[in-house]
Amino acid sequence: MYKNMGKVIRFVEEYSVLTVATLVMVVGTYLFKFPNRFSFGGVTGLAVLLAAVMPVSPGTITFILNMALLVVGFIFLGRGFGVKTVYVSLLTSVGLSVAEVLFPMDGPMTSQPVLELVYAVVLPAFGSAILFNVGASSGGTDIIAMILKKYTTLNIGAALFCVDLGIAVAACLIFDPQTGLFSLCGLLAKSLVVDDVIERVNLCKYFTIICNDPQPICDFIMKDLKRSATVYGAEGAYEHNRKSIIITIMNRGQAVELRNFIRTTQPSAFIAITNSSEIIGKGFRGFN
């Protein structure tokens, strides 16, 4: 019973994160990307271009393209190509369509295109980074990437970048040069923001603690912080006295608590703290 309850809780938590991240993407796309006609890749970027030459709104085009790509995904990848991807893709499409009905926009919110570009990049990139971090994607061109990965030996990253670059360049031809240049800047900034957000979300502190008495520190780590540690013996190179080395990994909040505890109880201890964004193991990414 408790095991099933744990699965339900994890399911609710996971899909709550997916929902919030997707809605952040929808807000950034609808409020800032669509009104300014920024076209820096993906289905929404293509929708902006097509809406300029067709009597259909970008939200409607995004819905149609996403549904078509989901069908293509099921045909080429089978039913198991990603429940999370299907959920996010559907929510994105429905969210944009609903936003067009509830909050119609005739133009940009402000007269500052640079400010609008910042939000058009940061909000969707932040949402995408959260999705990638929990093993999901926003659908759209990611489905094409999955198909290319399965059936070809192409470099997927390079192929998708070329497609996104083509969309951004097309914005220069369909719209004015300013919009095209903003789109190119957005394309470059998007990848940087996604990488930076993923790194910051996963950031942990790697502790190497050299001390005389490891037991109180280990007790604090295990009982108060609910973490574990590795302890091994060492010898000082200068005086050749015996030391203990503790290795442990904490999130940022726990790291502050541990550092303060050691400073208070064992001020002579030597502490080296290193940032790490790729921790894989029980209690961290990959084994939850």
Wavefront OBJ file of the C-alpha trace (Angstrom):
o trace
v 0.000 0.000 0.000
v 2.738 2.449 1.013
v 4.711 1.524 -2.091
v 1.725 2.329 -4.326
v 1.141 5.568 -2.423
v 4.767 6.533 -3.027
v 4.338 5.924 -6.753
v 1.211 8.083 -6.822
v 2.999 10.915 -4.987
v 5.968 10.755 -7.375
v 3.585 10.727 -10.345
v 1.717 13.801 -9.066
v 4.969 15.628 -8.291
v 6.455 14.802 -11.687
v 3.433 15.900 -13.687
v 3.029 19.016 -11.547
v 6.569 19.989 -12.569
v 5.783 19.199 -16.210
v 2.633 21.312 -16.071
v 4.284 24.343 -14.466
v 7.277 24.205 -16.843
v 4.986 23.923 -19.860
v 2.813 26.837 -18.743
v 5.938 28.970 -18.296
v 6.836 28.157 -21.904
v 3.310 29.031 -23.049
v 3.398 32.408 -21.262
v 6.776 33.325 -22.738
v 5.774 32.234 -26.223
v 2.322 33.825 -26.322
v 3.053 37.128 -24.576
v 6.490 37.880 -25.997
v 7.409 35.652 -28.937
v 4.220 35.719 -31.011
v 3.421 39.483 -30.815
v 6.980 40.448 -31.802
v 7.195 37.783 -34.530
v 10.430 36.415 -33.098
v 11.289 33.270 -35.067
v 14.202 31.469 -33.462
v 13.419 27.872 -34.216
v 11.075 25.120 -33.166
v 7.420 24.665 -34.009
v 6.463 28.041 -32.512
v 9.096 29.799 -34.625
v 7.788 28.094 -37.760
v 4.231 28.990 -36.704
v 5.200 32.681 -36.564
v 6.521 32.500 -40.133
v 3.504 30.634 -41.484
v 1.078 32.992 -39.728
v 2.649 35.865 -41.658
v 1.693 34.318 -45.002
v -1.510 32.497 -43.983
v -4.795 33.784 -42.489
v -4.322 31.633 -39.383
v -3.059 32.555 -35.909
v 0.327 31.276 -34.635
v -1.414 29.392 -31.809
v -3.638 27.496 -34.237
v -0.691 26.658 -36.484
v 1.294 25.445 -33.457
v -1.615 23.189 -32.495
v -1.873 21.727 -36.006
v 1.884 21.177 -36.345
v 2.197 19.562 -32.924
v -0.706 17.206 -33.570
v 0.747 16.269 -36.957
v 4.163 15.617 -35.421
v 2.608 13.474 -32.684
v 0.947 11.325 -35.360
v 4.262 11.056 -37.207
v 5.940 10.127 -33.929
v 3.469 7.329 -33.262
v 3.916 6.023 -36.825
v 7.723 5.973 -36.817
v 8.523 5.502 -33.123
v 5.585 3.479 -31.840
v 3.349 4.104 -28.830
v 6.218 4.225 -26.369
v 8.093 7.197 -27.809
v 7.295 9.316 -24.772
v 4.162 9.782 -22.678
v 5.673 12.916 -21.168
v 6.386 14.332 -24.617
v 2.778 13.714 -25.657
v 1.478 15.389 -22.491
v 3.707 18.455 -22.852
v 2.979 18.788 -26.565
v -0.782 18.614 -26.003
v -0.672 21.040 -23.083
v 1.443 23.517 -25.061
v -0.910 23.408 -28.042
v -4.070 23.722 -25.955
v -2.520 26.399 -23.751
v -1.619 28.633 -26.700
v -5.054 28.183 -28.296
v -6.835 28.999 -25.027
v -4.608 32.042 -24.492
v -5.616 33.411 -27.910
v -9.265 33.210 -26.895
v -8.958 34.530 -23.335
v -6.202 37.117 -23.844
v -6.204 38.338 -27.465
v -3.192 40.518 -28.303
v -2.978 43.024 -31.152
v 0.710 43.821 -30.660
v 3.659 43.699 -28.250
v 3.081 44.487 -24.570
v 5.744 47.210 -24.540
v 7.647 49.405 -26.962
v 10.978 47.869 -25.941
v 11.839 45.000 -28.345
v 15.062 44.135 -26.513
v 13.169 43.712 -23.241
v 10.568 41.607 -25.007
v 13.289 39.464 -26.594
v 14.796 38.775 -23.159
v 11.491 37.392 -21.876
v 10.787 35.586 -25.162
v 14.088 33.736 -24.715
v 14.328 33.285 -20.946
v 10.824 32.019 -20.135
v 10.565 29.268 -22.822
v 14.221 28.316 -22.308
v 13.678 28.024 -18.548
v 10.626 25.817 -19.121
v 12.510 23.673 -21.649
v 15.429 23.250 -19.256
v 13.106 21.992 -16.497
v 11.518 19.548 -18.951
v 14.894 18.229 -20.121
v 15.956 17.864 -16.498
v 13.041 15.531 -15.679
v 13.469 13.480 -18.846
v 10.785 15.132 -20.969
v 10.759 17.395 -23.994
v 8.440 19.973 -25.507
v 7.589 17.783 -28.489
v 7.567 19.538 -31.848
v 10.954 19.349 -33.537
v 12.204 17.096 -30.721
v 10.045 14.358 -32.257
v 11.848 14.854 -35.572
v 15.122 14.504 -33.667
v 13.955 11.196 -32.178
v 13.069 9.893 -35.644
v 16.399 10.994 -37.136
v 18.241 9.387 -34.243
v 16.444 6.079 -34.799
v 16.710 5.834 -38.579
v 19.850 7.767 -39.535
v 23.397 8.406 -38.392
v 23.059 12.179 -38.631
v 24.336 14.454 -35.906
v 20.969 15.336 -34.367
v 22.117 18.484 -32.609
v 23.656 19.894 -35.778
v 20.626 18.942 -37.872
v 18.168 20.658 -35.527
v 20.387 23.728 -35.231
v 20.442 24.026 -39.024
v 16.631 23.831 -39.110
v 16.325 26.489 -36.389
v 18.899 28.646 -38.148
v 16.932 28.358 -41.394
v 13.776 29.537 -39.609
v 15.620 32.510 -38.122
v 17.123 33.447 -41.496
v 13.701 33.154 -43.137
v 12.442 35.743 -40.638
v 14.840 38.238 -42.245
v 13.172 37.642 -45.606
v 9.530 37.471 -44.526
v 9.684 40.263 -41.946
v 11.975 43.264 -41.640
v 15.750 42.986 -40.987
v 15.315 44.083 -37.356
v 12.960 41.194 -36.586
v 15.298 38.785 -38.358
v 18.321 39.999 -36.410
v 16.408 39.750 -33.135
v 15.449 36.186 -34.087
v 19.089 35.262 -34.750
v 20.089 36.724 -31.370
v 17.275 34.755 -29.732
v 18.458 31.529 -31.343
v 21.975 31.990 -29.961
v 20.772 33.047 -26.506
v 18.251 30.197 -26.175
v 20.830 27.413 -26.123
v 22.990 29.294 -23.607
v 20.071 29.876 -21.245
v 18.909 26.247 -21.415
v 22.376 24.920 -20.575
v 22.842 27.416 -17.746
v 19.452 26.699 -16.157
v 20.003 22.922 -16.258
v 23.394 23.357 -14.618
v 22.032 25.607 -11.882
v 19.034 23.369 -11.163
v 21.324 20.364 -10.647
v 24.038 22.267 -8.802
v 25.340 20.462 -5.717
v 28.265 20.994 -3.358
v 31.024 18.379 -3.176
v 32.723 18.436 0.241
v 36.199 17.173 1.052
v 36.679 17.528 4.810
v 39.998 16.805 6.539
v 39.594 16.559 10.301
v 40.766 14.834 13.474
v 37.382 13.543 14.680
v 35.021 12.499 11.860
v 32.255 10.929 13.962
v 30.376 14.108 15.058
v 30.439 15.414 11.491
v 29.203 12.111 10.081
v 26.444 11.949 12.711
v 25.290 15.439 11.719
v 25.354 14.503 8.022
v 23.341 11.313 8.519
v 20.917 12.282 11.299
v 20.290 15.981 10.665
v 20.860 16.338 6.927
v 19.690 12.834 5.979
v 22.672 12.272 3.712
v 25.595 9.865 3.748
v 29.348 10.182 3.507
v 32.535 8.244 2.830
v 35.338 8.286 5.384
v 38.903 7.105 4.970
v 42.177 7.557 6.798
v 45.073 9.730 5.698
v 48.443 10.980 6.865
v 49.660 14.571 6.923
v 52.717 15.138 4.708
v 54.433 17.585 7.075
v 53.953 16.213 10.616
v 52.861 12.702 9.576
v 49.942 12.753 12.019
v 46.805 10.750 11.362
v 43.822 12.483 9.782
v 40.381 11.458 8.545
v 38.944 12.556 5.208
v 35.179 12.811 4.767
v 33.655 13.024 1.308
v 30.002 13.973 0.964
v 27.657 15.769 -1.450
v 24.922 18.217 -0.453
v 22.431 20.498 -2.094
v 23.028 24.206 -1.590
v 20.835 24.583 1.507
v 22.373 21.570 3.240
v 25.855 22.770 2.294
v 25.398 25.965 4.311
v 24.235 23.984 7.346
v 27.163 21.565 7.149
v 29.726 24.320 6.697
v 28.386 26.233 9.706
v 28.316 23.078 11.853
v 31.949 22.239 11.078
v 33.069 25.822 11.710
v 31.360 25.727 15.122
v 32.357 22.261 16.328
v 35.712 21.694 14.601
v 37.200 25.026 13.546
v 40.565 23.383 12.823
v 39.053 21.171 10.100
v 40.069 21.837 6.488
v 37.135 22.058 4.070
v 37.279 22.095 0.265
v 33.929 22.749 -1.467
v 33.471 22.182 -5.192
v 30.455 22.881 -7.392
v 29.097 19.946 -9.371
v 26.011 19.762 -11.602
v 26.226 16.091 -12.570
v 25.639 13.881 -9.539
v 24.196 10.496 -10.449
v 23.362 7.998 -7.732
v 20.995 7.157 -4.918
v 19.456 10.282 -3.450
v 20.450 12.337 -6.466
v 19.697 12.318 -10.174
v 18.842 8.978 -11.737
v 17.944 7.055 -8.579
v 14.931 8.778 -6.986
l 1 2 3 4 5 6 7 8 9 10 11 12 13 14 15 16 17 18 19 20 21 22 23 24 25 26 27 28 29 30 31 32 33 34 35 36 37 38 39 40 41 42 43 44 45 46 47 48 49 50 51 52 53 54 55 56 57 58 59 60 61 62 63 64 65 66 67 68 69 70 71 72 73 74 75 76 77 78 79 80 81 82 83 84 85 86 87 88 89 90 91 92 93 94 95 96 97 98 99 100 101 102 103 104 105 106 107 108 109 110 111 112 113 114 115 116 117 118 119 120 121 122 123 124 125 126 127 128 129 130 131 132 133 134 135 136 137 138 139 140 141 142 143 144 145 146 147 148 149 150 151 152 153 154 155 156 157 158 159 160 161 162 163 164 165 166 167 168 169 170 171 172 173 174 175 176 177 178 179 180 181 182 183 184 185 186 187 188 189 190 191 192 193 194 195 196 197 198 199 200 201 202 203 204 205 206 207 208 209 210 211 212 213 214 215 216 217 218 219 220 221 222 223 224 225 226 227 228 229 230 231 232 233 234 235 236 237 238 239 240 241 242 243 244 245 246 247 248 249 250 251 252 253 254 255 256 257 258 259 260 261 262 263 264 265 266 267 268 269 270 271 272 273 274 275 276 277 278 279 280 281 282 283 284 285 286 287 288
